[in-house]
Amino acid sequence: MAHVQKFTAKQAGHIMAHCDRSATNISNEKIDRNRTALNYNLAQQQQPMKQSDFMKKRLSEIKVQKRDDVNVMCDWVITAPQDVQKSHSRLFFESAYNFMAERYGAENVVSAHVHMDET
């Protein structure tokens, strides 16, 4: 299952903090903080910068209207099907990441966090 949501620059900071778990007030009750260390970012080697720094840099390289209501980032949530074995989940998410990076350009990927801490 895949879901996409668009964000303005102002909103993007909140979703990036949620994704990398740097937010202090996460209201998602499905997050088990004891499992957060199991999360990983598939884009870490391709894009090692802090997410907000990368987004600012990337937006400076392309033409973007300077308005508060302009969407500057999309957040894709990709959920592994229930029939994917735990031993194959990383391969599933790597394949999904490779597909998205090829489709939208690896140079546009801010991060690719896999959350193993959500129930």
Helices and strands as residue ranges (DSSP letters): E 2-8, H 9-19, G 33-38, E 40-41, H 51-61, E 71-78, G 86-88, H 89-104, G 106-108, E 113-114
